[in-house]
Amino acid sequence: MASKAWGGRFGERTDRRVERFTESISFDRRLFEQDVRASTAHAEMLAHVGLITADECQQIVRGLSEIKAEIEAGTFEYTLEREDVHMHIEAALIDRLGDVGRKLHTARSRNDQVATDVKLWARDGLDRIDANLAELQRAFVGAAERHRDVILPGYTHLQRAQPVLAPHYFLAYVEKLARDRDRVADCRKRLNVLPLGAAALAGTTLPIDRNHVAEALGFASVAANSMDVSSDRDFAVESVFVLTLIAEHLAGWAEEWVLWSTQEFSFLALPDAYCTGSSIMPQKKNPDVLELIRGRSARVIGSLNTLLVLIKGLPLAYNRDLQEDKEPLFDAFDTVEACLELAAVIVAGATLRADVIASRLDEGFLDATTLMEYLIKEGVPQRSAHEVIGHLVGLCVRQGCKRLADLPDEEFPKAHPSLGAGVKDVLGVANAIKAFQSYGSTAPAEVEKQLAAWKTRLA
């Protein structure tokens, strides 16, 4: 079975298989709100410059509003013949208004219409992502306040390295998310340029006012080159790149908390509402949500790869390949938004097991670097001090001491004359924490400043 092609150029009807192959209404229908918003602004501009009358504009705007209400109510009918959401809305308007509805497409093409709608959708999406990032930041700040006095082992190579305050640890994620928010803002700035008015690729001979539309839709400026804007999907690729970095940050955090919630670590109690059980082992409490957050980063990375390959080698200006940009764009936004929403409530509901952490805090010689820097303050070169403390750690291992402080007092001056009575003041994780001084470190005073600053910024 075949159907009628769009427009008057064709002498035979479009094959049904082509309709099925080329349709995008199955996924681009979610652009309906943006399409109505952009079409309304376009109609108002056409009236502003005299290409349609004020009465025609009112009819069009009212008709678009009615169509939007039908779509929202679920009563709007979709068909393959009308291909995409843009043609559905325009055809429905023509069904209502006849020739008045046919005037809506004056001075625009589906090329610039689609680009405008997708930009509006992505801009809305970036705003939601930013709000979700801020909510997750607030959750981490809340966790920092709840665990203000907890000392954690810090890791490099997943080996115990130095002690850190728990608020310092939580604020590390706040900083990562701040960079993500900066990238979202930068991406939004480059995205916020109006394509509408480029028409198919060369612009239009009609006396339109693109700045009028830009102002109505909240765009900061209008695109300066009609050929570029017809083919530009940089904003889609950049948006998904930003989302990919967010997904990677979430995956790293999820991996860490999966480990910390194991019996082997026992650092973290996850809220029951975000864990699942086993179909066969009744004792299990599995961190499935964290594992899925970690796993779904793969989908976002896949969306980025799809878009990068999609635009590779495309000539100017518009090519139908660009229809394939929407599904990876939509999926990346949907995935990251869902992950951020769940991440915030998990962070807000999780609790560090302070007693378990404290019971094993002396393991791993977390104060070794502090003791090395004590020697440096005494005038010993760093490399020499490193070797001396390394010798003491080795001595502990051979003698079965868990802590440097467990060594006999006489071993310290034997290792180096500068390791006198004052050495005990820097041994142990509590003393090591107090010894930190540098800006941005885990020094208690520095951490308090950073925590106060973030509370103010996120208020």
Secondary structure per residue as TSV (DSSP state, phi and psi in degrees):
chain	resnum	aa	ss	phi	psi
A	1	M	-	360.0	138.6
A	2	A	E	-119.5	165.5
A	3	S	E	-134.8	171.2
A	4	K	-	-75.0	132.6
A	5	A	-	-73.7	156.9
A	6	W	S	-74.2	130.2
A	7	G	S	93.0	177.3
A	8	G	S	-101.9	4.5
A	9	R	S	-75.8	-28.2
A	10	F	-	-94.6	141.2
A	11	G	S	-95.9	-11.2
A	12	E	S	-135.3	162.1
A	13	R	-	-78.7	152.6
A	14	T	E	-70.6	134.3
A	15	D	E	-64.9	139.6
A	16	R	H	-57.5	-35.4
A	17	R	H	-65.2	-35.3
A	18	V	H	-66.8	-41.6
A	19	E	H	-58.9	-44.3
A	20	R	H	-66.0	-36.8
A	21	F	H	-72.9	-33.9
A	22	T	H	-98.9	-9.3
A	23	E	-	-65.4	149.4
A	24	S	-	-131.4	3.3
A	25	I	H	-63.3	-24.9
A	26	S	H	-63.9	-23.0
A	27	F	H	-125.4	-26.2
A	28	D	H	-88.1	2.3
A	29	R	G	-61.4	-20.7
A	30	R	G	-71.9	-5.9
A	31	L	G	-87.2	7.3
A	32	F	H	-59.3	-41.5
A	33	E	H	-65.0	-42.3
A	34	Q	H	-67.6	-36.8
A	35	D	H	-65.8	-41.9
A	36	V	H	-65.6	-41.6
A	37	R	H	-61.9	-46.6
A	38	A	H	-69.2	-39.1
A	39	S	H	-66.6	-36.0
A	40	T	H	-62.4	-47.1
A	41	A	H	-63.0	-37.7
A	42	H	H	-65.4	-44.6
A	43	A	H	-62.4	-42.3
A	44	E	H	-64.2	-34.7
A	45	M	H	-68.2	-42.2
A	46	L	H	-58.8	-38.6
A	47	A	H	-69.8	-38.7
A	48	H	H	-59.7	-37.6
A	49	V	T	-95.9	0.2
A	50	G	T	88.6	13.0
A	51	L	S	-81.0	-21.7
A	52	I	S	-136.0	163.0
A	53	T	-	-83.1	164.5
A	54	A	H	-61.8	-37.2
A	55	D	H	-67.0	-42.9
A	56	E	H	-61.3	-39.7
A	57	C	H	-61.7	-44.8
A	58	Q	H	-61.2	-42.0
A	59	Q	H	-62.2	-44.0
A	60	I	H	-64.4	-47.4
A	61	V	H	-63.0	-41.8
A	62	R	H	-65.2	-41.8
A	63	G	H	-63.4	-42.2
A	64	L	H	-62.0	-39.8
A	65	S	H	-64.3	-39.7
A	66	E	H	-65.9	-41.1
A	67	I	H	-63.9	-43.3
A	68	K	H	-59.1	-43.0
A	69	A	H	-63.7	-38.6
A	70	E	H	-65.0	-42.3
A	71	I	H	-63.1	-43.9
A	72	E	H	-64.7	-32.0
A	73	A	H	-82.2	-9.6
A	74	G	T	80.9	15.4
A	75	T	-	-102.0	-1.4
A	76	F	-	-79.2	136.9
A	77	E	-	-97.6	129.9
A	78	Y	-	-106.4	143.1
A	79	T	-	-137.1	152.6
A	80	L	G	-63.4	-34.4
A	81	E	G	-58.7	-30.3
A	82	R	G	-92.6	2.9
A	83	E	-	67.7	-62.7
A	84	D	S	-136.6	174.2
A	85	V	H	-66.1	-31.0
A	86	H	H	-67.3	-45.0
A	87	M	H	-70.9	-33.2
A	88	H	H	-59.9	-47.8
A	89	I	H	-67.8	-43.5
A	90	E	H	-65.2	-42.7
A	91	A	H	-64.5	-39.1
A	92	A	H	-64.4	-36.5
A	93	L	H	-66.3	-41.8
A	94	I	H	-64.9	-38.8
A	95	D	H	-57.4	-35.2
A	96	R	H	-81.5	-42.5
A	97	L	H	-112.5	-8.6
A	98	G	T	65.9	-131.3
A	99	D	H	-61.9	-30.4
A	100	V	H	-61.8	-41.6
A	101	G	H	-65.1	-33.3
A	102	R	H	-66.9	-19.1
A	103	K	G	-78.2	-15.4
A	104	L	G	-59.8	-35.1
A	105	H	G	-82.5	7.9
A	106	T	T	-58.1	131.0
A	107	A	T	65.5	24.7
A	108	R	-	-146.0	159.7
A	109	S	-	-119.6	163.8
A	110	R	H	-63.5	-23.7
A	111	N	H	-61.1	-54.1
A	112	D	H	-77.0	-26.6
A	113	Q	H	-64.4	-48.2
A	114	V	H	-63.6	-45.9
A	115	A	H	-58.5	-39.6
A	116	T	H	-66.2	-46.6
A	117	D	H	-61.5	-43.7
A	118	V	H	-67.3	-37.4
A	119	K	H	-63.3	-44.1
A	120	L	H	-60.3	-42.7
A	121	W	H	-64.5	-45.6
A	122	A	H	-65.6	-37.5
A	123	R	H	-63.2	-44.0
A	124	D	H	-60.4	-41.5
A	125	G	H	-64.0	-42.1
A	126	L	H	-62.7	-37.5
A	127	D	H	-64.7	-39.8
A	128	R	H	-67.2	-40.9
A	129	I	H	-61.3	-42.7
A	130	D	H	-61.8	-42.5
A	131	A	H	-63.0	-39.4
A	132	N	H	-67.7	-38.3
A	133	L	H	-62.7	-43.1
A	134	A	H	-62.3	-39.5
A	135	E	H	-64.5	-39.5
A	136	L	H	-68.2	-38.3
A	137	Q	H	-58.4	-45.5
A	138	R	H	-62.0	-35.8
A	139	A	H	-65.0	-41.5
A	140	F	H	-67.1	-39.3
A	141	V	H	-63.2	-40.4
A	142	G	H	-61.7	-40.7
A	143	A	H	-64.4	-37.9
A	144	A	H	-62.2	-41.1
A	145	E	H	-67.8	-40.0
A	146	R	H	-66.4	-29.0
A	147	H	T	-116.3	37.9
A	148	R	T	-55.1	-37.0
A	149	D	T	-102.9	5.2
A	150	V	-	-81.2	134.7
A	151	I	E	-104.2	132.6
A	152	L	E	-112.9	152.8
A	153	P	E	-76.3	128.0
A	154	G	E	-89.2	148.2
A	155	Y	E	-119.9	144.1
A	156	T	E	-130.7	141.7
A	157	H	T	57.2	24.2
A	158	L	T	59.6	22.9
A	159	Q	E	-112.4	143.4
A	160	R	E	-58.8	134.8
A	161	A	E	-123.4	-70.2
A	162	Q	E	-143.0	156.9
A	163	P	E	-77.5	146.5
A	164	V	E	-138.6	150.7
A	165	L	E	-72.4	141.2
A	166	A	H	-55.3	-42.0
A	167	P	H	-59.1	-34.6
A	168	H	H	-63.0	-42.1
A	169	Y	H	-61.3	-50.0
A	170	F	H	-63.9	-37.7
A	171	L	H	-69.4	-20.7
A	172	A	H	-60.5	-39.4
A	173	Y	H	-72.0	-32.9
A	174	V	H	-61.0	-39.8
A	175	E	H	-65.7	-44.1
A	176	K	H	-57.8	-45.9
A	177	L	H	-66.6	-29.7
A	178	A	H	-64.7	-40.9
A	179	R	H	-65.1	-38.1
A	180	D	H	-60.5	-42.1
A	181	R	H	-66.9	-36.0
A	182	D	H	-61.7	-43.0
A	183	R	H	-66.1	-39.4
A	184	V	H	-58.1	-45.7
A	185	A	H	-64.5	-42.1
A	186	D	H	-64.6	-42.9
A	187	C	H	-62.0	-43.8
A	188	R	H	-61.5	-37.4
A	189	K	H	-63.0	-44.9
A	190	R	H	-71.8	-31.7
A	191	L	H	-69.9	-29.3
A	192	N	-	-80.5	52.3
A	193	V	E	-125.4	128.0
A	194	L	E	-74.6	124.9
A	195	P	-	-83.9	-29.4
A	196	L	T	-58.2	135.1
A	197	G	T	109.6	-11.9
A	198	A	-	-74.5	-19.2
A	199	A	T	57.1	-140.4
A	200	A	T	-69.1	-46.9
A	201	L	T	-167.5	-20.7
A	202	A	T	-110.1	0.1
A	203	G	-	91.9	-157.9
A	204	T	-	-143.2	153.7
A	205	T	S	-83.9	-6.6
A	206	L	S	-83.5	150.5
A	207	P	-	-82.0	66.7
A	208	I	-	-82.6	165.7
A	209	D	-	-124.4	93.4
A	210	R	H	-68.4	-32.3
A	211	N	H	-65.6	-30.9
A	212	H	H	-61.3	-44.2
A	213	V	H	-68.0	-43.1
A	214	A	H	-58.1	-43.9
A	215	E	H	-65.2	-41.2
A	216	A	H	-64.7	-33.2
A	217	L	H	-98.8	0.7
A	218	G	T	77.8	21.2
A	219	F	-	-81.6	143.2
A	220	A	S	-75.9	-25.5
A	221	S	E	-160.2	177.8
A	222	V	E	-113.3	149.4
A	223	A	-	-65.5	136.4
A	224	A	S	-88.6	-15.2
A	225	N	-	-133.2	116.8
A	226	S	H	-67.4	-32.1
A	227	M	H	-69.1	-41.2
A	228	D	H	-63.6	-46.3
A	229	V	H	-69.0	-26.8
A	230	S	H	-65.9	-29.3
A	231	S	H	-110.4	-3.0
A	232	D	-	-73.4	121.1
A	233	R	-	-127.8	20.6
A	234	D	H	-54.2	-39.3
A	235	F	H	-63.6	-34.5
A	236	A	H	-70.7	-44.8
A	237	V	H	-63.8	-45.2
A	238	E	H	-65.2	-40.2
A	239	S	H	-58.2	-45.7
A	240	V	H	-73.0	-30.1
A	241	F	H	-62.0	-45.4
A	242	V	H	-60.8	-43.6
A	243	L	H	-63.5	-34.2
A	244	T	H	-65.0	-42.3
A	245	L	H	-64.6	-39.3
A	246	I	H	-61.1	-45.8
A	247	A	H	-61.6	-38.1
A	248	E	H	-65.8	-41.9
A	249	H	H	-61.6	-42.5
A	250	L	H	-65.4	-37.5
A	251	A	H	-65.7	-40.6
A	252	G	H	-64.8	-42.9
A	253	W	H	-62.9	-44.9
A	254	A	H	-62.1	-42.8
A	255	E	H	-58.7	-44.6
A	256	E	H	-61.8	-43.6
A	257	W	H	-75.5	-27.5
A	258	V	H	-60.7	-46.0
A	259	L	H	-63.9	-45.7
A	260	W	H	-66.5	-22.7
A	261	S	T	-88.7	-2.6
A	262	T	S	-73.2	161.6
A	263	Q	T	-61.7	-34.0
A	264	E	T	-63.9	-41.7
A	265	F	T	-86.2	-55.0
A	266	S	-	54.9	33.9
A	267	F	-	-83.0	-22.9
A	268	L	E	-138.4	133.7
A	269	A	E	-104.7	116.0
A	270	L	-	-86.9	147.0
A	271	P	-	-65.0	136.1
A	272	D	G	-57.3	-33.8
A	273	A	G	-63.7	-15.8
A	274	Y	G	-118.7	24.0
A	275	C	-	-127.9	167.6
A	276	T	B	-132.7	167.4
A	277	G	-	-98.9	-174.3
A	278	S	-	-106.1	148.2
A	279	S	S	-72.7	-16.8
A	280	I	S	-128.2	-27.0
A	281	M	-	-107.5	105.5
A	282	P	T	-67.5	-17.5
A	283	Q	T	-84.4	-9.8
A	284	K	-	-75.2	142.6
A	285	K	-	-132.1	98.9
A	286	N	B	-95.3	136.6
A	287	P	-	-83.4	56.4
A	288	D	H	-59.9	-38.4
A	289	V	H	-64.0	-43.5
A	290	L	H	-62.0	-40.7
A	291	E	H	-65.4	-37.4
A	292	L	H	-71.4	-36.2
A	293	I	H	-60.5	-44.1
A	294	R	H	-61.5	-44.4
A	295	G	H	-70.5	-34.5
A	296	R	H	-74.7	-10.3
A	297	S	H	-58.0	-30.5
A	298	A	H	-61.7	-37.7
A	299	R	H	-65.8	-40.3
A	300	V	H	-68.6	-42.4
A	301	I	H	-59.9	-40.6
A	302	G	H	-62.8	-39.0
A	303	S	H	-63.3	-41.1
A	304	L	H	-63.1	-45.0
A	305	N	H	-60.4	-41.4
A	306	T	H	-58.5	-47.2
A	307	L	H	-67.5	-39.4
A	308	L	H	-62.6	-42.9
A	309	V	H	-71.6	-34.9
A	310	L	H	-58.4	-43.7
A	311	I	H	-88.0	-4.7
A	312	K	T	-64.6	122.6
A	313	G	T	76.6	11.6
A	314	L	-	-76.9	129.5
A	315	P	-	-77.3	160.6
A	316	L	S	-66.8	146.1
A	317	A	S	-109.2	-93.6
A	318	Y	-	-78.4	142.5
A	319	N	-	-134.5	147.2
A	320	R	G	-64.6	-18.8
A	321	D	G	-48.8	-33.9
A	322	L	G	-68.3	-11.4
A	323	Q	G	-60.2	-27.6
A	324	E	G	-79.5	4.4
A	325	D	G	-78.3	-21.5
A	326	K	H	-77.1	-43.5
A	327	E	H	-61.6	-47.3
A	328	P	H	-65.3	-34.4
A	329	L	H	-64.3	-49.9
A	330	F	H	-60.3	-45.6
A	331	D	H	-65.7	-39.1
A	332	A	H	-63.0	-45.7
A	333	F	H	-62.9	-46.8
A	334	D	H	-59.9	-43.9
A	335	T	H	-66.0	-49.1
A	336	V	H	-68.0	-38.3
A	337	E	H	-61.5	-44.1
A	338	A	H	-65.1	-40.5
A	339	C	H	-64.7	-42.8
A	340	L	H	-64.7	-40.6
A	341	E	H	-61.1	-44.4
A	342	L	H	-73.6	-35.4
A	343	A	H	-59.3	-41.6
A	344	A	H	-62.1	-43.2
A	345	V	H	-74.9	-29.4
A	346	I	H	-67.0	-46.5
A	347	V	H	-61.7	-42.0
A	348	A	H	-65.0	-29.6
A	349	G	H	-100.1	-7.4
A	350	A	-	-82.3	153.7
A	351	T	E	-134.7	131.3
A	352	L	E	-71.6	138.0
A	353	R	-	-86.8	82.6
A	354	A	H	-58.9	-37.8
A	355	D	H	-67.5	-41.8
A	356	V	H	-65.5	-43.7
A	357	I	H	-62.1	-45.7
A	358	A	H	-64.4	-34.4
A	359	S	H	-66.5	-20.6
A	360	R	T	-119.6	11.4
A	361	L	T	-67.3	-27.1
A	362	D	T	-78.3	-8.8
A	363	E	T	-77.3	142.0
A	364	G	T	96.0	4.1
A	365	F	-	54.8	51.1
A	366	L	T	-65.8	-16.6
A	367	D	T	-94.1	5.2
A	368	A	H	-63.0	-42.4
A	369	T	H	-67.3	-37.5
A	370	T	H	-62.5	-40.9
A	371	L	H	-66.0	-37.3
A	372	M	H	-61.4	-43.3
A	373	E	H	-71.2	-25.5
A	374	Y	H	-59.9	-44.2
A	375	L	H	-64.5	-38.7
A	376	I	H	-61.0	-40.5
A	377	K	H	-63.5	-25.8
A	378	E	T	-83.6	3.9
A	379	G	T	98.0	4.9
A	380	V	-	-83.0	133.1
A	381	P	-	-58.2	147.2
A	382	Q	H	-56.7	-46.3
A	383	R	H	-63.9	-37.6
A	384	S	H	-68.5	-42.8
A	385	A	H	-63.0	-39.7
A	386	H	H	-58.3	-43.9
A	387	E	H	-66.7	-39.8
A	388	V	H	-62.7	-47.8
A	389	I	H	-70.7	-33.7
A	390	G	H	-60.6	-39.3
A	391	H	H	-61.9	-43.2
A	392	L	H	-66.2	-38.8
A	393	V	H	-63.2	-43.8
A	394	G	H	-60.2	-39.0
A	395	L	H	-62.7	-43.0
A	396	C	H	-57.7	-46.8
A	397	V	H	-60.8	-44.6
A	398	R	H	-67.6	-33.2
A	399	Q	H	-91.4	-2.3
A	400	G	T	77.5	20.2
A	401	C	-	-81.5	134.8
A	402	K	S	-83.0	-24.6
A	403	R	S	-128.6	150.7
A	404	L	G	-60.2	-35.4
A	405	A	G	-65.4	-16.5
A	406	D	G	-80.7	-11.2
A	407	L	S	-67.2	146.5
A	408	P	-	-57.2	143.0
A	409	D	T	-52.9	-35.9
A	410	E	T	-69.7	-17.1
A	411	E	H	-70.5	-27.4
A	412	F	H	-69.4	-53.9
A	413	P	H	-66.1	-24.6
A	414	K	H	-65.2	-36.8
A	415	A	H	-71.6	-37.4
A	416	H	-	-163.9	135.2
A	417	P	T	-58.0	-26.3
A	418	S	T	-75.5	-10.4
A	419	L	-	-88.6	75.0
A	420	G	-	-93.9	-149.8
A	421	A	G	-62.3	-31.0
A	422	G	G	-68.7	-9.5
A	423	V	G	-63.0	-31.2
A	424	K	G	-65.4	-21.3
A	425	D	G	-72.8	-15.2
A	426	V	T	-113.8	-2.1
A	427	L	-	-85.3	149.3
A	428	G	S	93.1	150.6
A	429	V	H	-66.8	-35.0
A	430	A	H	-64.5	-45.1
A	431	N	H	-66.3	-37.1
A	432	A	H	-62.2	-42.1
A	433	I	H	-61.2	-44.8
A	434	K	H	-63.3	-26.2
A	435	A	H	-75.2	-19.8
A	436	F	-	-66.3	144.7
A	437	Q	-	-133.9	-29.9
A	438	S	S	-69.1	151.4
A	439	Y	T	-59.8	135.9
A	440	G	T	83.2	1.8
A	441	S	S	-88.7	-175.5
A	442	T	S	-89.1	14.9
A	443	A	-	-56.2	132.2
A	444	P	H	-51.6	-43.5
A	445	A	H	-65.5	-39.0
A	446	E	H	-66.1	-42.9
A	447	V	H	-63.0	-41.4
A	448	E	H	-62.0	-40.3
A	449	K	H	-62.1	-45.7
A	450	Q	H	-65.0	-40.4
A	451	L	H	-63.8	-44.4
A	452	A	H	-62.9	-40.8
A	453	A	H	-64.5	-42.2
A	454	W	H	-69.2	-36.8
A	455	K	H	-60.4	-40.1
A	456	T	H	-67.9	-44.7
A	457	R	H	-64.2	-34.3
A	458	L	H	-94.8	-2.2
A	459	A	-	-61.0	360.0
